[in-house]
Amino acid sequence: MNGGKGNMADLFGKMMEMQQKMSEAQENLASKSVTAEAGGGMVKVTANGAQRVTAIEIEREVVDPDDLELLEDLIISGVNKALDEASEMAKQEMQKSAGGLLPPGMDLSQLGL
């Protein structure tokens, strides 16, 4: 009955290996970034794979003291697009990291990824 213990040890080893790879991938995500545009490039927002906004660029022409609502809307739109793109990038990177260790067809969204 030693075969059962070996399988459990193999499973535990694979789980530890997957946890290590996922941790490394999460650390690497902070160094990767995406940039999204709103208003035809009037506002550009950069976010990293750790879901943090790292930069916002605003073209001078969009800064109108009489129409701050437009600027606010463009910033919100740009931030949301950048975070969506960063989230998708993170999901893809995490799937690449864990892909070889997971059974075929396993969906990482079940794990919150």
C-alpha positions as CSV (number, residue, x, y, z in Angstrom):
1,M,0.0,0.0,0.0
2,N,3.0,2.3,-0.4
3,G,1.7,3.4,-3.8
4,G,-0.9,5.7,-2.2
5,K,1.7,7.5,-0.2
6,G,3.9,8.0,-3.2
7,N,1.0,9.5,-5.2
8,M,0.2,11.9,-2.3
9,A,3.9,12.9,-2.1
10,D,3.9,13.6,-5.8
11,L,0.7,15.6,-5.6
12,F,2.1,17.6,-2.7
13,G,5.3,18.2,-4.6
14,K,3.4,19.4,-7.6
15,M,1.3,21.7,-5.5
16,M,4.4,23.2,-3.9
17,E,6.0,23.7,-7.3
18,M,2.8,25.4,-8.7
19,Q,2.6,27.6,-5.6
20,Q,6.2,28.7,-6.1
21,K,5.7,29.4,-9.8
22,M,2.5,31.3,-9.1
23,S,4.4,33.4,-6.5
24,E,7.2,34.2,-8.9
25,A,4.7,35.1,-11.7
26,Q,2.9,37.5,-9.3
27,E,6.2,39.2,-8.4
28,N,7.1,39.5,-12.1
29,L,3.7,41.1,-12.9
30,A,4.7,44.2,-11.0
31,S,7.4,44.9,-13.6
32,K,5.0,44.5,-16.6
33,S,2.7,47.2,-17.6
34,V,0.0,48.2,-20.1
35,T,-1.1,51.6,-21.3
36,A,-4.7,52.4,-22.3
37,E,-6.0,55.6,-24.0
38,A,-9.2,57.5,-23.6
39,G,-10.5,60.4,-25.8
40,G,-8.4,59.4,-28.8
41,G,-5.2,59.5,-26.8
42,M,-6.0,62.7,-24.9
43,V,-5.6,60.7,-21.6
44,K,-3.2,57.8,-21.3
45,V,-3.1,55.6,-18.2
46,T,-0.4,53.0,-17.5
47,A,-1.1,50.2,-15.0
48,N,1.1,47.3,-14.0
49,G,0.2,43.6,-13.6
50,A,-0.2,44.1,-9.9
51,Q,-3.3,46.3,-10.6
52,R,-1.7,49.6,-9.7
53,V,-1.9,52.7,-11.8
54,T,1.7,53.8,-12.4
55,A,1.3,56.8,-14.7
56,I,-1.3,59.2,-16.1
57,E,-0.6,61.5,-19.1
58,I,-3.1,64.2,-20.0
59,E,-2.8,66.3,-23.2
60,R,-2.9,70.0,-22.5
61,E,-5.9,70.6,-24.8
62,V,-8.2,68.5,-22.7
63,V,-7.6,70.6,-19.6
64,D,-10.5,73.1,-19.8
65,P,-11.4,74.7,-16.4
66,D,-14.9,75.2,-17.7
67,D,-15.3,71.6,-18.6
68,L,-13.7,69.6,-15.8
69,E,-16.4,66.9,-16.1
70,L,-15.0,65.9,-19.5
71,L,-11.5,65.5,-18.0
72,E,-12.8,63.5,-15.1
73,D,-14.7,61.2,-17.4
74,L,-11.7,60.7,-19.6
75,I,-9.5,59.8,-16.6
76,I,-12.1,57.4,-15.2
77,S,-12.4,55.8,-18.6
78,G,-8.6,55.5,-19.1
79,V,-8.1,54.1,-15.6
80,N,-10.8,51.5,-16.1
81,K,-9.4,50.4,-19.5
82,A,-5.9,50.2,-18.1
83,L,-6.9,48.1,-15.1
84,D,-9.0,45.8,-17.4
85,E,-6.0,45.3,-19.7
86,A,-3.6,44.8,-16.7
87,S,-6.0,42.2,-15.3
88,E,-6.2,40.3,-18.5
89,M,-2.4,40.4,-18.9
90,A,-2.0,39.1,-15.3
91,K,-4.5,36.3,-16.0
92,Q,-2.6,35.3,-19.1
93,E,0.8,35.4,-17.3
94,M,-0.5,33.3,-14.4
95,Q,-2.0,30.7,-16.8
96,K,1.3,30.5,-18.6
97,S,3.1,30.0,-15.3
98,A,0.8,27.3,-14.0
99,G,-0.2,25.8,-17.3
100,G,2.3,22.9,-17.3
101,L,1.3,21.9,-13.8
102,L,-2.4,21.9,-14.2
103,P,-4.6,19.2,-15.7
104,P,-5.6,20.0,-19.3
105,G,-8.7,22.1,-19.5
106,M,-8.6,23.3,-15.9
107,D,-9.9,26.9,-15.7
108,L,-7.8,29.1,-13.4
109,S,-10.8,31.4,-12.9
110,Q,-12.0,28.9,-10.3
111,L,-9.0,29.9,-8.3
112,G,-9.6,33.6,-8.7
113,L,-7.2,34.0,-11.5
